[in-house]
Amino acid sequence: MTTYLTRILEFKAGEVRDLKQRSPERLYREKVAELPPVRDFYGALRRAPESPINLIAEVKKASPSRGILVEDFHPLDIARRYAELGASAFSVLTDREFFQGSNDYLQLVASSCDIPVLRKDFIIDESQIFEARLIGADAILLIVAALEPAQLGEYLSLAHELGLAVLVEVHDEHELEHALEQGSRMIGVNNRDLRDFTFSLDTSLRLRPKMPSGIIAVAESGLKRSSDVMMMQEASFDAVLIGEGLLGEELQGFTWKRI
Ligand SMILES: O=P(O)(O)OC[C@@H](O)[C@@H](O)c1c[nH]c2ccccc12
């Protein structure tokens, strides 16, 4: 069945072919060895007992479901505003075709701010993990629904070997089980179904009790109101990942944890 996700992944496969032609793995390994260490993404997101929920603020220009969200898009200004709001980490979209993101945006944000940065993209090949490290990311997203079962474990290992943290994204019980079996340390529940872009906050609430303690738990997508954030805090998520909702006034006025 053709879904939004399958369409995105097909396009991504073409991009990855080009990327692999441009840069063989040997070159990546040499370059990565010269890089400074990453910032501690896991450490920034783990919520201490009694402390408020952490914010991963997403720097997002557009989405396939909503089109352009920010016409006059200045990623660094947006990131600085989110840091002032109290964000613990950033997520920067690097997918060009569907989200109008860019590696340049990530590079700019990562090199100008102290807060750790997640590369938000559809990773389907090891070359993209090396690339993430080279452009300055501290963490990557791995979407369980976008990978073959054997790939998740392999990519987790490679990312950790390169010093990158991994946010493993799941959408149902089955994916969660697989994520846990493969040794994920940080798991994000996407409230949005990437196959048809429908969403429900209940997805996070339903899956949270099935995540063992010790896992860093993140609720992702569709959070727009203070009450949504409070609900995830009460459900004992460590963090929320918010893009579009931060463009609205309500969450800009929210008292996020100050750093
Ligand atoms: O803008 P929102 O609804 O707050 O969502 C942010 C983030 O969760 C969403 O952009 C996202 C979650 N998983 C993804 C995977 C790929 C691209 C984007 C995403």
The ligand as an SDF file (V2000), in Angstrom:
LIG
                    3D

 19 20  0  0  0  0  0  0  0  0999 V2000
    5.0570   19.9150   14.7800 O   0  0  0  0  0  0  0  0  0  0  0  0
    4.6270   18.8880   15.7960 P   0  0  0  0  0  0  0  0  0  0  0  0
    3.2410   18.3600   15.5570 O   0  0  0  0  0  0  0  0  0  0  0  0
    4.8240   19.3930   17.1950 O   0  0  0  0  0  0  0  0  0  0  0  0
    5.5820   17.6150   15.6140 O   0  0  0  0  0  0  0  0  0  0  0  0
    6.9770   17.6680   15.8660 C   0  0  0  0  0  0  0  0  0  0  0  0
    7.6270   16.3250   15.5520 C   0  0  0  0  0  0  0  0  0  0  0  0
    7.1680   15.3700   16.4470 O   0  0  0  0  0  0  0  0  0  0  0  0
    7.3450   15.8940   14.1050 C   0  0  0  0  0  0  0  0  0  0  0  0
    7.8950   16.8510   13.2670 O   0  0  0  0  0  0  0  0  0  0  0  0
    7.9070   14.5260   13.7650 C   0  0  0  0  0  0  0  0  0  0  0  0
    7.8930   13.4320   14.5640 C   0  0  0  0  0  0  0  0  0  0  0  0
    8.4710   12.3900   13.9500 N   0  0  0  0  0  0  0  0  0  0  0  0
    8.8700   12.7640   12.7440 C   0  0  0  0  0  0  0  0  0  0  0  0
    9.5330   12.0610   11.7600 C   0  0  0  0  0  0  0  0  0  0  0  0
    9.8710   12.7330   10.6190 C   0  0  0  0  0  0  0  0  0  0  0  0
    9.5190   14.0580   10.4040 C   0  0  0  0  0  0  0  0  0  0  0  0
    8.8710   14.7750   11.3870 C   0  0  0  0  0  0  0  0  0  0  0  0
    8.5260   14.1340   12.5670 C   0  0  0  0  0  0  0  0  0  0  0  0
  1  2  2  0
  2  3  1  0
  2  4  1  0
  2  5  1  0
  5  6  1  0
  6  7  1  0
  7  8  1  0
  7  9  1  0
  9 10  1  0
  9 11  1  0
 11 12  2  0
 11 19  1  0
 12 13  1  0
 13 14  1  0
 14 15  1  0
 14 19  2  0
 15 16  2  0
 16 17  1  0
 17 18  2  0
 18 19  1  0
M  END
$$$$
